[in-house]
Amino acid sequence: MKKTLFLMLTMMSLTANAQNVMTPELLWKLGRITPLGISKDGKNVVYKVSIPSVEENKSSSKYFTVVINSGAVTEIKDTKDVLVDKNVSPDGKYIVYNEEVKIDNVLGKDFYPNLDKSDAQIYNGLDYRHWDTWNVGKYNHVFFKENKEGSQGIDILKGERFDSPQKPFGGDEDYNWSPDGKSIVYVCKKKAGTEYALSTDTNIYEYNLESGKTINRTEGNFGYDTAPQFSPTGDLTWLQMKRDGYESDKNDLIVSYKGTKINLTANWDGTVSSFKWSNDGKKIYFIAAIDGTLQVFEVNFPGLTKIAITVKQVTNGDFDVHDLVGFSGDNLVVTRNDMNHAAEIFLYNLKKNTWKQLTNVNTDAYSKLALSKTERRYVTTTDGKKMLVWVILPPNFDASKKYPTLLYCQGGPQSPLTQSYSFRWNFQLMAANGYVVVAPNRRGMPGHGVAWNEQISKDWGGQVMDDYLSAIDDVAKESYVDKTRLGCVGASYGGYSVFYLAGIHKNRFKTFIAHDGVFNTQSMLGTTEEVFFNNWDFGGPYWEKDNAVAQKAYTKFNPINYVQNWNTPILIIQGGIDFRVPIGQAQEAFQAAQMRGIKSRLLYFPEENHWVLKPQNAQVWQKEFFKWLKETL
């Protein structure tokens, strides 16, 4: 009797656990892992775990080591003695670092010291604000100093009105020591003001410590040059885009070898996101998007011999690989995630092609959840192409039931839609709330060839809109989709997509949600900060009346010209310090919806930028997102 009762209770417990699903509260209790490197002795991987606290509205971090062979985890207080510091010169004499320095007069009190209570700001050119910060005349500069207490730093960009590391997101990956410790290489866009806002022409510069002279190592290339590293044999290696103003150009892997710049990926139909040399200097491993995932590839390095350069995909599966941490014997240390799991550290055995999970930061949390199922679907587009569409099904999915369904519109516009794990646009959470999610790899996505990736530029409202509708129309044929309860959601370019589709969807959708979306292409050009982006993607400014490509962007592809067709509820979300897609875009859209008598709501975050980063704001975002869907779908 007791044994039978115990078995019944155990089964009930297992059934209850299986029914648990992801919630906004649990999502923001998960640990977020950042690998920091392999320990000096090569036996451990060192990593950081950030844990958000909704109650305190901030995150705290802890540091750990995990033994590569055994998986044993130890918490540590400081990583200084465990990791090799890449910012210390190879001979140990110097250390390189960066600081912000004040150069330009911008503030009222800079010009009029006796008016020190003035909060005026005075500009003579663009780049007066960037991402979420106003320019107050300060620039990031690279310094070096002797590696001993009390030594004075030397500014290698002294007096220059340029940034290194690059703003807004650059860090110490933007500079490195040469193998002999005699020079420092750094990334910099040596342009200022309006010229800076119109260009993507960064270069890699080399500063010689003894002479104090700087040379441009990438002179003659006019797009992005980034991520400088040296091979084990001392060859400068970097990522390069060719065209100025095009931030999503094909990213190639370049090696400077004996005075010759060798493009290792020139003939490969893809774009590189990050890379790491093998320890023997014979290969480079890199990460790139491929068919809706991020995978590891390798390319051989033949030098100047006649041996063919060959790119080969190394990993394969429905997951994303990030963070090429380093090597341990035959193992490549990486992070890996999928739509149901946040990133953990893994070992990939390059000889056996096998995986081993090394950390388990969130394994226990996921073990208690019923997970969503992700399916690949290939849809024929209106121009006869094959398009990957991710379909995410609710936990405990029952094909005999009907489910409300969301078309997810990815931002970018040229960012990959892969097996990513977002802490805001979380497919697992959407599915856990009972929604089928349809996520098409529409035109503009990396991972399907360069031509597919490029087609969205200057065609924002063209083929890509047909791609979206082809995806939702195809999935809507399934018996489990409630065709009377379709929604459309997205952020950034995805938000633009929502605004545009709201005017052309012909009653397909019952509700819309747009976050930080472009609503008016003309006012967007006039208020955004990195103007090169709009110049490229829109084909030029709106005042070029004889520029047919640009005029199309400001008329046919402008969502404001279809507002007369709006007839569907819409939730509009906006960050107050988003200078990429400024607040006016949301204001114009909300005002239009309200004046047309359409059920609409504005969710405004005064201190958030293009993302929502504060834990309590993130909770409000999730609650309002699902509340709106419950009200309208």
DRENNUKE-583729 format. One record per residue (C-alpha): residue number from 0; x, y, z. Coordinates in steps of 0.25 Angstrom, whole numbers, plus 5000, padded with zeros to 4 digits. Example, Ala and Ser with C-alpha at 12.3 -4.5 7.8 and 13.67 -1.06 7.14 Angstrom:
<recs>
REC  num    px    py    pz
REC    0  5049  4982  5031
REC    1  5055  4996  5029
</recs>
This chain:
<recs>
REC  num    px    py    pz
REC    0  5000  5000  5000
REC    1  5011  5010  5004
REC    2  5019  5006  4992
REC    3  5007  5008  4983
REC    4  5004  5022  4989
REC    5  5019  5026  4988
REC    6  5019  5022  4973
REC    7  5006  5030  4971
REC    8  5011  5042  4977
REC    9  5024  5041  4969
REC   10  5017  5040  4956
REC   11  5008  5052  4960
REC   12  5020  5060  4964
REC   13  5027  5057  4950
REC   14  5014  5060  4943
REC   15  5013  5074  4950
REC   16  5028  5077  4947
REC   17  5026  5073  4932
REC   18  5015  5084  4932
REC   19  5023  5095  4937
REC   20  5026  5105  4926
REC   21  5035  5117  4924
REC   22  5030  5130  4931
REC   23  5035  5144  4931
REC   24  5039  5143  4945
REC   25  5047  5130  4943
REC   26  5054  5136  4930
REC   27  5059  5147  4938
REC   28  5065  5138  4949
REC   29  5073  5130  4939
REC   30  5089  5132  4940
REC   31  5095  5138  4928
REC   32  5109  5133  4925
REC   33  5121  5140  4919
REC   34  5134  5132  4916
REC   35  5146  5140  4920
REC   36  5157  5130  4915
REC   37  5165  5118  4918
REC   38  5174  5118  4930
REC   39  5189  5120  4930
REC   40  5191  5105  4933
REC   41  5181  5101  4921
REC   42  5173  5092  4931
REC   43  5161  5101  4934
REC   44  5151  5110  4926
REC   45  5149  5123  4934
REC   46  5135  5129  4933
REC   47  5126  5140  4939
REC   48  5111  5138  4942
REC   49  5102  5150  4943
REC   50  5089  5148  4951
REC   51  5078  5159  4950
REC   52  5070  5163  4962
REC   53  5057  5169  4959
REC   54  5055  5173  4974
REC   55  5068  5181  4973
REC   56  5066  5185  4958
REC   57  5081  5181  4955
REC   58  5090  5169  4952
REC   59  5101  5164  4961
REC   60  5113  5155  4956
REC   61  5121  5143  4961
REC   62  5133  5137  4955
REC   63  5136  5122  4953
REC   64  5146  5112  4948
REC   65  5142  5099  4942
REC   66  5152  5088  4941
REC   67  5152  5083  4926
REC   68  5155  5069  4929
REC   69  5145  5066  4941
REC   70  5135  5078  4940
REC   71  5138  5082  4955
REC   72  5133  5096  4957
REC   73  5140  5106  4967
REC   74  5135  5120  4970
REC   75  5147  5130  4970
REC   76  5148  5144  4975
REC   77  5158  5150  4965
REC   78  5162  5145  4951
REC   79  5175  5153  4951
REC   80  5184  5142  4955
REC   81  5176  5131  4947
REC   82  5176  5137  4933
REC   83  5187  5142  4924
REC   84  5184  5157  4923
REC   85  5185  5161  4908
REC   86  5187  5175  4911
REC   87  5200  5173  4917
REC   88  5211  5173  4907
REC   89  5218  5160  4903
REC   90  5231  5163  4910
REC   91  5223  5168  4922
REC   92  5228  5182  4922
REC   93  5216  5190  4919
REC   94  5201  5190  4920
REC   95  5191  5196  4910
REC   96  5177  5201  4914
REC   97  5167  5212  4909
REC   98  5162  5224  4916
REC   99  5152  5235  4911
REC  100  5158  5249  4909
REC  101  5152  5262  4908
REC  102  5156  5269  4895
REC  103  5145  5278  4889
REC  104  5137  5289  4895
REC  105  5123  5286  4895
REC  106  5116  5290  4907
REC  107  5112  5304  4910
REC  108  5121  5305  4922
REC  109  5133  5301  4913
REC  110  5131  5313  4905
REC  111  5126  5322  4916
REC  112  5133  5318  4929
REC  113  5126  5329  4937
REC  114  5113  5322  4933
REC  115  5115  5309  4940
REC  116  5101  5306  4943
REC  117  5097  5306  4928
REC  118  5093  5293  4922
REC  119  5094  5297  4908
REC  120  5101  5289  4897
REC  121  5107  5294  4884
REC  122  5110  5286  4872
REC  123  5116  5290  4858
REC  124  5114  5276  4852
REC  125  5107  5263  4853
REC  126  5111  5252  4863
REC  127  5105  5260  4874
REC  128  5099  5248  4880
REC  129  5101  5233  4878
REC  130  5093  5221  4882
REC  131  5088  5226  4895
REC  132  5098  5237  4899
REC  133  5100  5251  4896
REC  134  5114  5255  4891
REC  135  5120  5265  4901
REC  136  5134  5266  4895
REC  137  5140  5253  4900
REC  138  5147  5242  4892
REC  139  5152  5228  4896
REC  140  5167  5228  4894
REC  141  5177  5216  4896
REC  142  5188  5218  4906
REC  143  5200  5210  4910
REC  144  5209  5210  4922
REC  145  5220  5203  4929
REC  146  5214  5191  4937
REC  147  5218  5196  4951
REC  148  5211  5204  4961
REC  149  5211  5219  4960
REC  150  5215  5219  4945
REC  151  5209  5230  4936
REC  152  5201  5226  4924
REC  153  5204  5231  4909
REC  154  5192  5234  4900
REC  155  5195  5229  4887
REC  156  5184  5237  4880
REC  157  5188  5250  4888
REC  158  5180  5262  4883
REC  159  5172  5254  4872
REC  160  5157  5255  4872
REC  161  5155  5240  4869
REC  162  5150  5228  4877
REC  163  5158  5216  4880
REC  164  5151  5207  4885
REC  165  5140  5210  4875
REC  166  5127  5215  4881
REC  167  5117  5211  4886
REC  168  5121  5196  4888
REC  169  5136  5195  4886
REC  170  5145  5190  4897
REC  171  5159  5184  4898
REC  172  5156  5175  4887
REC  173  5159  5188  4878
REC  174  5174  5188  4882
REC  175  5185  5177  4883
REC  176  5200  5176  4885
REC  177  5209  5172  4874
REC  178  5216  5158  4877
REC  179  5229  5165  4880
REC  180  5223  5176  4889
REC  181  5229  5187  4881
REC  182  5215  5193  4875
REC  183  5201  5193  4878
REC  184  5190  5191  4867
REC  185  5176  5198  4869
REC  186  5163  5200  4862
REC  187  5159  5215  4859
REC  188  5150  5223  4850
REC  189  5159  5235  4848
REC  190  5147  5244  4844
REC  191  5140  5254  4852
REC  192  5126  5261  4852
REC  193  5117  5260  4840
REC  194  5128  5252  4833
REC  195  5128  5242  4844
REC  196  5113  5240  4844
REC  197  5113  5238  4829
REC  198  5124  5227  4828
REC  199  5128  5213  4833
REC  200  5142  5214  4829
REC  201  5150  5209  4841
REC  202  5164  5205  4839
REC  203  5174  5197  4847
REC  204  5186  5206  4852
REC  205  5200  5201  4857
REC  206  5207  5210  4867
REC  207  5222  5208  4870
REC  208  5226  5210  4884
REC  209  5240  5214  4881
REC  210  5238  5224  4870
REC  211  5224  5229  4874
REC  212  5219  5228  4859
REC  213  5206  5222  4854
REC  214  5204  5215  4841
REC  215  5191  5211  4835
REC  216  5191  5195  4833
REC  217  5178  5195  4825
REC  218  5180  5207  4816
REC  219  5172  5206  4803
REC  220  5160  5199  4809
REC  221  5148  5208  4811
REC  222  5138  5200  4819
REC  223  5140  5194  4833
REC  224  5153  5188  4837
REC  225  5151  5181  4851
REC  226  5156  5170  4861
REC  227  5171  5171  4860
REC  228  5178  5159  4864
REC  229  5192  5152  4862
REC  230  5194  5138  4857
REC  231  5204  5129  4865
REC  232  5214  5133  4855
REC  233  5212  5148  4856
REC  234  5203  5151  4844
REC  235  5193  5162  4846
REC  236  5179  5157  4844
REC  237  5166  5164  4843
REC  238  5151  5165  4838
REC  239  5148  5174  4826
REC  240  5136  5180  4819
REC  241  5139  5187  4806
REC  242  5129  5197  4804
REC  243  5128  5210  4812
REC  244  5114  5213  4818
REC  245  5110  5199  4817
REC  246  5110  5193  4831
REC  247  5105  5179  4827
REC  248  5114  5177  4816
REC  249  5121  5163  4814
REC  250  5131  5162  4825
REC  251  5144  5155  4820
REC  252  5155  5149  4828
REC  253  5169  5156  4824
REC  254  5183  5152  4827
REC  255  5195  5161  4825
REC  256  5206  5151  4821
REC  257  5220  5155  4816
REC  258  5214  5169  4811
REC  259  5202  5162  4804
REC  260  5188  5163  4809
REC  261  5181  5150  4807
REC  262  5166  5149  4807
REC  263  5163  5135  4812
REC  264  5148  5136  4810
REC  265  5147  5144  4797
REC  266  5141  5132  4789
REC  267  5132  5127  4801
REC  268  5118  5131  4800
REC  269  5116  5136  4814
REC  270  5120  5146  4825
REC  271  5129  5144  4837
REC  272  5125  5149  4851
REC  273  5137  5145  4859
REC  274  5150  5136  4858
REC  275  5162  5129  4865
REC  276  5175  5124  4860
REC  277  5178  5109  4863
REC  278  5190  5108  4872
REC  279  5199  5102  4861
REC  280  5195  5114  4852
REC  281  5191  5105  4840
REC  282  5176  5108  4841
REC  283  5166  5119  4846
REC  284  5153  5115  4852
REC  285  5141  5125  4851
REC  286  5127  5126  4854
REC  287  5116  5130  4843
REC  288  5102  5128  4840
REC  289  5097  5117  4832
REC  290  5083  5113  4829
REC  291  5076  5118  4841
REC  292  5088  5115  4851
REC  293  5101  5120  4855
REC  294  5112  5109  4853
REC  295  5127  5108  4854
REC  296  5135  5107  4841
REC  297  5150  5105  4838
REC  298  5159  5111  4827
REC  299  5173  5106  4824
REC  300  5184  5116  4823
REC  301  5194  5113  4811
REC  302  5202  5126  4812
REC  303  5207  5129  4798
REC  304  5208  5115  4793
REC  305  5199  5109  4782
REC  306  5191  5101  4792
REC  307  5176  5104  4790
REC  308  5169  5111  4801
REC  309  5157  5103  4806
REC  310  5146  5107  4815
REC  311  5139  5095  4822
REC  312  5127  5095  4832
REC  313  5131  5088  4845
REC  314  5119  5088  4854
REC  315  5105  5085  4850
REC  316  5091  5085  4857
REC  317  5079  5093  4862
REC  318  5087  5101  4871
REC  319  5096  5114  4871
REC  320  5110  5114  4874
REC  321  5117  5126  4880
REC  322  5129  5131  4887
REC  323  5142  5123  4882
REC  324  5148  5123  4895
REC  325  5161  5115  4892
REC  326  5166  5101  4890
REC  327  5169  5089  4900
REC  328  5176  5078  4893
REC  329  5166  5073  4882
REC  330  5155  5081  4888
REC  331  5150  5095  4884
REC  332  5144  5102  4895
REC  333  5131  5110  4891
REC  334  5118  5114  4897
REC  335  5105  5108  4891
REC  336  5090  5111  4892
REC  337  5077  5108  4885
REC  338  5063  5114  4886
REC  339  5060  5106  4898
REC  340  5073  5108  4906
REC  341  5082  5120  4909
REC  342  5097  5119  4906
REC  343  5105  5109  4914
REC  344  5120  5106  4911
REC  345  5123  5093  4903
REC  346  5135  5085  4898
REC  347  5134  5081  4883
REC  348  5144  5070  4880
REC  349  5150  5074  4866
REC  350  5155  5059  4863
REC  351  5143  5051  4868
REC  352  5132  5062  4865
REC  353  5126  5060  4878
REC  354  5120  5070  4888
REC  355  5121  5071  4904
REC  356  5114  5081  4912
REC  357  5124  5087  4922
REC  358  5115  5097  4930
REC  359  5101  5095  4936
REC  360  5097  5109  4940
REC  361  5083  5107  4937
REC  362  5081  5092  4935
REC  363  5073  5090  4947
REC  364  5063  5101  4944
REC  365  5061  5095  4930
REC  366  5059  5081  4935
REC  367  5047  5085  4942
REC  368  5040  5091  4929
REC  369  5032  5085  4918
REC  370  5040  5091  4906
REC  371  5035  5096  4893
REC  372  5038  5089  4880
REC  373  5045  5096  4868
REC  374  5042  5092  4854
REC  375  5049  5095  4841
REC  376  5040  5098  4830
REC  377  5043  5102  4816
REC  378  5034  5112  4808
REC  379  5034  5116  4794
REC  380  5034  5131  4792
REC  381  5027  5139  4782
REC  382  5039  5140  4774
REC  383  5041  5125  4774
REC  384  5052  5124  4785
REC  385  5053  5114  4796
REC  386  5052  5121  4810
REC  387  5055  5115  4823
REC  388  5044  5118  4834
REC  389  5045  5114  4848
REC  390  5032  5109  4855
REC  391  5032  5109  4870
REC  392  5021  5101  4876
REC  393  5016  5102  4890
REC  394  5020  5092  4901
REC  395  5011  5080  4901
REC  396  5006  5083  4887
REC  397  4994  5076  4883
REC  398  4992  5076  4868
REC  399  4977  5074  4869
REC  400  4975  5088  4876
REC  401  4976  5102  4870
REC  402  4986  5112  4875
REC  403  4987  5127  4873
REC  404  4999  5129  4864
REC  405  5010  5141  4864
REC  406  5018  5145  4852
REC  407  5031  5149  4857
REC  408  5038  5160  4849
REC  409  5053  5161  4852
REC  410  5061  5174  4853
REC  411  5074  5178  4847
REC  412  5070  5178  4836
REC  413  5082  5169  4833
REC  414  5083  5161  4845
REC  415  5082  5146  4846
REC  416  5070  5139  4851
REC  417  5076  5127  4857
REC  418  5074  5118  4869
REC  419  5076  5130  4878
REC  420  5072  5132  4892
REC  421  5067  5146  4895
REC  422  5063  5151  4909
REC  423  5053  5160  4903
REC  424  5048  5154  4889
REC  425  5048  5140  4895
REC  426  5042  5129  4886
REC  427  5041  5119  4898
REC  428  5033  5129  4906
REC  429  5024  5133  4895
REC  430  5021  5118  4892
REC  431  5019  5115  4907
REC  432  5008  5125  4907
REC  433  5001  5117  4897
REC  434  5005  5123  4884
REC  435  5011  5117  4871
REC  436  5022  5126  4866
REC  437  5025  5127  4852
REC  438  5040  5133  4850
REC  439  5044  5134  4835
REC  440  5058  5135  4830
REC  441  5053  5146  4820
REC  442  5061  5154  4811
REC  443  5073  5161  4818
REC  444  5077  5150  4827
REC  445  5091  5145  4827
REC  446  5093  5130  4825
REC  447  5087  5128  4812
REC  448  5097  5134  4803
REC  449  5102  5148  4800
REC  450  5091  5152  4790
REC  451  5080  5148  4799
REC  452  5086  5156  4810
REC  453  5088  5168  4802
REC  454  5074  5168  4795
REC  455  5067  5176  4806
REC  456  5076  5188  4804
REC  457  5068  5199  4797
REC  458  5056  5190  4797
REC  459  5050  5191  4811
REC  460  5036  5190  4807
REC  461  5038  5181  4795
REC  462  5041  5166  4794
REC  463  5043  5164  4809
REC  464  5028  5168  4811
REC  465  5024  5157  4802
REC  466  5034  5147  4809
REC  467  5027  5150  4822
REC  468  5013  5148  4816
REC  469  5017  5135  4809
REC  470  5022  5130  4823
REC  471  5010  5133  4831
REC  472  5000  5129  4819
REC  473  5008  5115  4818
REC  474  5008  5112  4833
REC  475  4993  5117  4834
REC  476  4989  5105  4825
REC  477  4992  5096  4837
REC  478  4980  5091  4844
REC  479  4986  5095  4858
REC  480  4987  5110  4854
REC  481  4974  5118  4858
REC  482  4974  5127  4845
REC  483  4964  5136  4852
REC  484  4975  5139  4863
REC  485  4988  5143  4856
REC  486  4997  5154  4862
REC  487  5009  5161  4856
REC  488  5021  5166  4865
REC  489  5035  5171  4864
REC  490  5046  5182  4868
REC  491  5055  5191  4860
REC  492  5054  5187  4846
REC  493  5044  5177  4851
REC  494  5036  5189  4857
REC  495  5036  5196  4843
REC  496  5031  5183  4837
REC  497  5019  5183  4847
REC  498  5016  5198  4843
REC  499  5017  5194  4828
REC  500  5009  5181  4829
REC  501  4998  5189  4837
REC  502  4995  5196  4825
REC  503  4996  5185  4814
REC  504  4992  5172  4822
REC  505  4978  5171  4816
REC  506  4972  5167  4830
REC  507  4981  5155  4832
REC  508  4985  5160  4846
REC  509  4976  5163  4858
REC  510  4987  5170  4866
REC  511  5001  5177  4864
REC  512  5012  5180  4874
REC  513  5024  5189  4869
REC  514  5036  5192  4878
REC  515  5045  5204  4874
REC  516  5041  5203  4860
REC  517  5043  5212  4848
REC  518  5030  5218  4845
REC  519  5034  5230  4836
REC  520  5046  5228  4827
REC  521  5047  5243  4824
REC  522  5048  5248  4839
REC  523  5056  5235  4842
REC  524  5067  5241  4833
REC  525  5066  5254  4840
REC  526  5067  5249  4854
REC  527  5076  5236  4855
REC  528  5090  5237  4858
REC  529  5098  5227  4849
REC  530  5093  5234  4836
REC  531  5102  5225  4827
REC  532  5092  5214  4830
REC  533  5080  5221  4825
REC  534  5088  5227  4813
REC  535  5091  5213  4809
REC  536  5078  5205  4812
REC  537  5069  5217  4807
REC  538  5078  5220  4795
REC  539  5081  5234  4799
REC  540  5074  5246  4805
REC  541  5059  5250  4803
REC  542  5063  5263  4796
REC  543  5069  5256  4784
REC  544  5057  5257  4776
REC  545  5063  5251  4763
REC  546  5068  5239  4771
REC  547  5058  5229  4768
REC  548  5063  5219  4778
REC  549  5063  5228  4790
REC  550  5049  5234  4786
REC  551  5044  5220  4786
REC  552  5049  5219  4801
REC  553  5042  5231  4805
REC  554  5029  5229  4798
REC  555  5025  5214  4794
REC  556  5033  5208  4805
REC  557  5029  5219  4816
REC  558  5019  5213  4826
REC  559  5012  5227  4828
REC  560  5007  5226  4814
REC  561  4998  5214  4818
REC  562  4992  5219  4831
REC  563  4979  5221  4824
REC  564  4978  5206  4823
REC  565  4980  5203  4838
REC  566  4969  5196  4844
REC  567  4975  5187  4855
REC  568  4979  5189  4869
REC  569  4994  5192  4871
REC  570  5003  5193  4883
REC  571  5015  5203  4881
REC  572  5027  5202  4890
REC  573  5038  5212  4891
REC  574  5051  5215  4898
REC  575  5053  5229  4902
REC  576  5068  5229  4900
REC  577  5068  5221  4887
REC  578  5076  5231  4877
REC  579  5076  5220  4866
REC  580  5061  5220  4865
REC  581  5057  5232  4872
REC  582  5045  5234  4880
REC  583  5038  5243  4869
REC  584  5036  5230  4861
REC  585  5027  5224  4873
REC  586  5020  5237  4875
REC  587  5016  5239  4861
REC  588  5011  5225  4860
REC  589  5003  5225  4873
REC  590  4997  5239  4869
REC  591  4993  5234  4856
REC  592  4986  5221  4862
REC  593  4979  5230  4873
REC  594  4974  5240  4863
REC  595  4969  5229  4854
REC  596  4961  5223  4866
REC  597  4969  5210  4866
REC  598  4971  5203  4879
REC  599  4985  5206  4882
REC  600  4995  5207  4894
REC  601  5008  5214  4896
REC  602  5018  5207  4905
REC  603  5029  5217  4908
REC  604  5042  5214  4915
REC  605  5049  5228  4918
REC  606  5063  5222  4922
REC  607  5064  5210  4912
REC  608  5071  5211  4899
REC  609  5068  5202  4887
REC  610  5068  5190  4897
REC  611  5061  5188  4910
REC  612  5072  5185  4920
REC  613  5067  5188  4934
REC  614  5061  5176  4941
REC  615  5048  5183  4946
REC  616  5046  5189  4932
REC  617  5048  5176  4926
REC  618  5037  5170  4934
REC  619  5027  5182  4931
REC  620  5031  5179  4916
REC  621  5027  5164  4917
REC  622  5015  5167  4925
REC  623  5010  5177  4915
REC  624  5013  5169  4903
REC  625  5005  5157  4908
REC  626  4994  5166  4914
REC  627  4992  5172  4900
REC  628  4992  5159  4893
REC  629  4981  5154  4903
REC  630  4973  5166  4901
REC  631  4974  5167  4885
REC  632  4976  5153  4881
</recs>
